[in-house]
Amino acid sequence: MMLQPMNRYLLVEPIEEEKKESGILVPEDYKVDSSAHSLVNLLRPNESSSLSVGMKLIVPRHMIEEINLFGEKSYVVLENNVIGFFHN
């Protein structure tokens, strides 16, 4: 079951940056937000969107919303918050 976004929302998947081992011990749940922006993969646009599945979008990290329903995790972001995209 996949969420169908509406009202200018986009269903996305955050693209995690590869972590580099630094040799410094930190708690496993410690997270470092290195950037105010995040790269996401567009899984499903809303019906009125001109964006295409598979696009790599740049969005403010704090605007990505996590939805947990029926044991499934989904991420959405408003189309208005897309700053740009990368060409393949």
Buried (B, 14 or more C-beta within 10 A) or exposed (E): EEBEBEEBBBBBEBEEEEEEEEEEEEEEEEEEEEEEBBBBBBBBBBEEBEBEEEBBBBBBBEBBEEEEEEEEEBBBBBBEBBEEBEEE
